[in-house]
Amino acid sequence: MKILKAVFCLTLLFFVDISVFGQSKKIVNYTSKIEEKNKQIAQAFIDKEVEIIINLFDKDAICMPEFQPSMKGTKAINEYYLEILKRRQTAFFNKTILETMQLKNNIVEIGTFSTAYQNIEGQKTTLNGKYLNIWILQPNGDLKLKAESFGYLHNINNPSSHLVKVSKEHSTYQFPQQLNTAKDLAFDLMALNTLMEKSVQTRDGNLRADFFTDDAIFMPFADSSKVGIKSIRTHLIDYNSYPVKIDTINIYNEYFEECDDYVIEYPRFYVKWHTSDNSGVGSGKGIRIWKREKNCSMKLYREIGIHDHIE
């Protein structure tokens, strides 16, 4: 009997219920593995060991920092981190994992981070942010970063200081071609993005909120994560109340991946806007996780929005 109890306890340790935001999902516990890798990243920032960071990425990974254009492949990501760490002497870089979930061979990691550093002019900066990463499970059981995306919880005084000019050789990229079998899903996502364009163009916060599940998490630009539909709806109605006229809006995806009842989408957007005394353009990217509902409709389960800085 004691042996059976011990085996049962070990089984419970091997499987965990991740329910930080009220959604319980039994998965193999990759959280501890990711925590160890995050510790490696933190120390690498302090020691300026870019090679350690790059070795944690899949060779075809995509990296989407706030303000920086998307980069795909470790050569481009290496250029970015070499320059960023050259500019900074990092005092600390801490991540807190809030949620992990497994979607086939993808491990989604959501959390917050804080970092403090001194630039080459001696100016000290502290940043707080949130992130959504996707790790891909390797044949040997290891994990590699397949997608990294992060933004801040507040406005940044000097966005240009976060930009790195990646060489032309490595700055262009493309995702793999979607399979013909994904045509129906591509059509569904195109229709949803077209409707989303309408919600943005008409500044309809309620319609935009209707895209989300009741237990969704939305991570908007320069703000805290919004957890649950009530918080998301309040945020979007308030955000869309500003007197801005949307002249042009284009929302589309670069790639998507079906994972049983979920879809991982890599969206992009371009917007041209004006007010009574100003005008401008904006662009950005992010990661969305759609969830197939019981009625077969798709709703947003997790989303992070990342803005480009256009000079």
C-alpha angles and dihedrals in degrees: 000000000000090000091052091050091051092051090049092051092049089051090053090051091052093052123047137186109230105201106148092136099033097272112113118203125167110225139154106274105256091149094091091050091052091047089057091050091048089054089053090051092049093052091044090056090053094045094040089236100156093170091064090053094047093049088063092060127086109242091247096041123141120224121199114181121176111274094003120104112249117275126203125197131027094268092063093040090050091055090050097050094041090059097040093052091043088060095047141057101204119214095185141345114194129180127194116198112218099174143004127186134174121231106180105297092345121097112201116208122192124182151118132266141196128196138174127197145157120232126220090268090058096252114145120220134184120196132188123194151147132240146192116205132178120209122195120219113238124216089251092054094257123127129232127188108255096173132011122190129166141164138173134264091225143029118284119227097211112027091171090068088066094055125099123188104226116204115266090241091064103026097077118075145154136203121237115278113268115250118253088239088067095062095105092050091046089054092050092051092047090053092048092049091049090053089046089054088056092051090052094044093050093040089234106163093178093055091047090051091051089071091071132083118239091254097041128137119217120190107195130188117285094352142089122275115274112223120198131009095275093057092042093050093049091050095048095046090051093044092051093048093080113106098251124140116213109215099176132007129179122180120178141140131249094201143346137194128205115223108181105276093000136068125204110210130186104206132187131194139195123191136180115198145168141191130194091279107017144039140186150144131255137190137179151146141218147155126276129189113201121198125210109231126214090262088055093250118130124235133179112264099171130008137171121188120206124189128213118224110234114197 
